[in-house]
C-alpha cells in the first residue's frame, strides 16, 4: 500500500527529486539523507505521532531492513537544512 502511495507521489509530484535537494550537516554520512527523509514521510503516511510509535511499527512490520533506526532519524533530522 505505501509503495503505491510513494510511487504515485513520485510520479505526480516528483517527490524524490524534491527531497534529494534536502541536505544535512553530517560529515561522513553512512545513511543517505534521502532515506532519512523518506522514513519521515513514511512516519507521516502511517500517522505515527512520535518516533517511539514509529519504532514499534518498524519492529512489528519487520521494516528494519528498509528504514533506519529512530535514533538515526532523530539525530539527522536535527541537522537537516529544510529549505527547499
TIMAR-216101 format. One line per field, with one value per residue: residue number from 1; residue in one letter; x, y, z of N, C-alpha, C, O in turn. Coordinates in steps of 0.2 Angstrom, whole numbers, plus 5000, padded with zeros to 4 digits. Example, Ala and Ser with C-alpha at 12.3 -4.5 7.8 and 13.67 -1.06 7.14 Angstrom:
// TIMAR-216101
i = c(1_2)
aa = c(A_S)
n_px = c(5066_5064)
n_py = c(4972_4989)
n_pz = c(5039_5035)
ca_px = c(5062_5068)
ca_py = c(4978_4995)
ca_pz = c(5039_5036)
c_px = c(5066_5064)
c_py = c(4984_5000)
c_pz = c(5039_5039)
o_px = c(5071_5067)
o_py = c(4983_5006)
o_pz = c(5042_5040)
This chain:
// TIMAR-216101
i = c(1_2_3_4_5_6_7_8_9_10_11_12_13_14_15_16_17_18_19_20_21_22_23_24_25_26_27_28_29_30_31_32_33_34_35_36_37_38_39_40_41_42_43_44_45_46_47_48_49_50_51_52_53_54_55_56_57_58_59_60_61_62_63_64_65_66_67_68_69_70_71_72_73_74_75_76_77_78_79_80_81_82_83_84)
aa = c(X_X_X_X_X_X_X_X_X_X_X_X_X_X_X_X_X_X_X_X_X_X_X_X_X_X_X_X_X_X_X_X_X_X_X_X_X_X_X_X_X_X_X_X_X_X_X_X_X_X_X_X_X_X_X_X_X_X_X_X_X_X_X_X_X_X_X_X_X_X_X_X_X_X_X_X_X_X_X_X_X_X_X_X)
n_px = c(5004_5009_5020_5014_5008_5019_5025_5016_5016_5029_5028_5018_5021_5034_5042_5055_5065_5063_5065_5078_5085_5087_5098_5110_5120_5130_5146_5152_5142_5133_5121_5110_5103_5091_5085_5083_5074_5064_5060_5054_5043_5036_5033_5024_5014_5009_5003_5010_5013_5024_5042_5044_5032_5034_5045_5040_5032_5041_5047_5036_5031_5042_5052_5065_5075_5073_5071_5080_5086_5077_5084_5094_5086_5081_5093_5098_5088_5088_5099_5096_5094_5081_5076_5069)
n_py = c(4994_5007_5007_5009_5022_5030_5028_5034_5047_5050_5050_5059_5071_5072_5067_5062_5069_5081_5079_5076_5087_5091_5093_5089_5092_5082_5075_5062_5054_5039_5034_5039_5055_5056_5044_5045_5056_5050_5040_5049_5054_5042_5040_5050_5046_5035_5040_5041_5047_5050_5047_5035_5028_5025_5017_5006_5002_4999_4988_4979_4977_4972_4981_4984_4982_4991_5004_5017_5017_5024_5033_5037_5043_5054_5061_5065_5072_5083_5090_5094_5104_5112_5120_5121)
n_pz = c(5000_5005_4996_4984_4986_4988_4975_4967_4972_4969_4955_4951_4959_4958_4969_4975_4968_4974_4987_4987_4986_4999_5012_5025_5040_5042_5043_5038_5031_5033_5030_5018_5016_5009_5012_5026_5025_5018_5027_5037_5029_5028_5041_5043_5033_5039_5050_5062_5078_5085_5086_5094_5092_5079_5079_5086_5075_5065_5071_5072_5059_5053_5046_5047_5038_5029_5034_5043_5060_5073_5081_5073_5064_5071_5075_5063_5058_5066_5061_5048_5034_5030_5020_5004)
ca_px = c(5000_5014_5024_5010_5007_5026_5026_5011_5019_5035_5025_5014_5024_5042_5044_5061_5069_5062_5068_5085_5089_5087_5104_5111_5127_5134_5152_5153_5135_5133_5114_5109_5098_5085_5082_5080_5068_5058_5057_5050_5037_5033_5030_5018_5009_5007_5000_5013_5013_5031_5047_5043_5027_5037_5050_5036_5029_5046_5048_5031_5031_5049_5054_5072_5080_5071_5071_5085_5084_5074_5089_5097_5081_5081_5100_5099_5083_5091_5105_5094_5093_5074_5074_5069)
ca_py = c(5000_5013_5008_5013_5029_5033_5028_5039_5054_5052_5051_5066_5077_5071_5068_5060_5074_5087_5078_5075_5093_5092_5091_5089_5094_5076_5075_5056_5051_5032_5033_5045_5060_5054_5038_5048_5060_5045_5037_5054_5054_5036_5041_5054_5042_5030_5044_5040_5053_5050_5042_5029_5024_5023_5012_5000_5000_4996_4981_4975_4975_4970_4986_4986_4982_4997_5011_5017_5017_5031_5037_5040_5048_5060_5064_5068_5077_5089_5093_5095_5110_5110_5124_5118)
ca_pz = c(5000_5005_4990_4979_4988_4987_4968_4965_4974_4965_4948_4951_4962_4958_4976_4977_4966_4978_4994_4985_4987_5007_5015_5032_5041_5044_5039_5034_5032_5031_5028_5014_5019_5006_5016_5032_5024_5016_5033_5040_5025_5030_5048_5042_5030_5044_5055_5068_5082_5088_5084_5098_5089_5073_5081_5086_5069_5062_5074_5071_5052_5050_5041_5049_5033_5024_5037_5048_5067_5075_5084_5067_5061_5076_5075_5056_5057_5070_5057_5041_5031_5027_5015_4998)
c_px = c(5004_5018_5020_5009_5014_5027_5022_5014_5025_5033_5022_5018_5032_5045_5051_5066_5069_5066_5076_5089_5090_5094_5105_5119_5132_5140_5153_5147_5135_5126_5113_5103_5091_5082_5079_5074_5062_5055_5052_5043_5033_5029_5024_5012_5006_5003_5003_5014_5020_5036_5047_5038_5030_5042_5046_5033_5035_5048_5043_5030_5037_5052_5062_5077_5079_5072_5076_5082_5081_5079_5093_5093_5081_5087_5100_5094_5085_5096_5103_5093_5086_5072_5075_5068)
c_py = c(5006_5013_5011_5020_5033_5033_5033_5046_5055_5053_5058_5072_5077_5071_5067_5066_5080_5085_5077_5081_5095_5089_5092_5091_5088_5076_5068_5052_5044_5030_5040_5049_5058_5049_5041_5052_5055_5042_5042_5054_5047_5037_5045_5050_5037_5033_5042_5047_5055_5045_5035_5025_5021_5017_5005_4997_4996_4989_4977_4973_4973_4974_4988_4986_4988_5004_5011_5018_5024_5035_5040_5045_5055_5064_5068_5073_5084_5093_5095_5102_5110_5115_5121_5123)
c_pz = c(5000_4999_4984_4980_4986_4979_4965_4966_4970_4957_4947_4953_4961_4965_4978_4974_4971_4985_4993_4987_4995_5009_5022_5033_5044_5040_5035_5035_5029_5028_5024_5017_5015_5010_5022_5031_5022_5022_5037_5036_5027_5037_5047_5038_5034_5050_5062_5072_5085_5085_5088_5095_5082_5074_5082_5080_5065_5064_5072_5064_5049_5045_5043_5043_5028_5027_5042_5055_5068_5078_5078_5064_5065_5075_5068_5055_5061_5066_5050_5040_5027_5022_5008_4992)
o_px = c(5003_5020_5023_5009_5013_5029_5024_5013_5026_5036_5024_5018_5035_5050_5054_5072_5073_5069_5079_5095_5093_5096_5100_5122_5137_5140_5153_5146_5137_5126_5113_5098_5086_5075_5074_5069_5056_5049_5047_5038_5027_5024_5019_5006_5000_5001_5000_5017_5022_5034_5048_5039_5028_5042_5048_5033_5033_5049_5044_5029_5038_5054_5064_5081_5083_5073_5078_5076_5083_5078_5095_5095_5082_5087_5102_5095_5083_5097_5107_5091_5086_5066_5080_5068)
o_py = c(5011_5019_5015_5024_5038_5039_5037_5050_5061_5057_5061_5077_5082_5075_5071_5066_5084_5090_5077_5081_5100_5084_5094_5091_5089_5078_5069_5048_5042_5026_5045_5046_5059_5049_5038_5051_5056_5040_5040_5055_5048_5034_5044_5051_5036_5030_5041_5051_5060_5041_5030_5019_5016_5012_5000_4991_4991_4984_4971_4967_4972_4972_4993_4990_4990_5008_5006_5018_5029_5041_5046_5050_5060_5070_5074_5078_5089_5099_5097_5106_5107_5115_5118_5121)
o_pz = c(4996_4997_4980_4975_4984_4977_4960_4962_4968_4954_4942_4950_4964_4966_4981_4977_4971_4987_4998_4988_4997_5007_5026_5029_5047_5034_5029_5039_5024_5024_5027_5020_5019_5010_5025_5034_5023_5022_5040_5039_5028_5038_5051_5040_5033_5054_5067_5069_5086_5082_5085_5094_5080_5070_5080_5079_5061_5060_5070_5063_5043_5040_5040_5043_5024_5023_5045_5056_5065_5078_5079_5062_5062_5075_5068_5052_5058_5067_5046_5044_5022_5019_5006_4987)
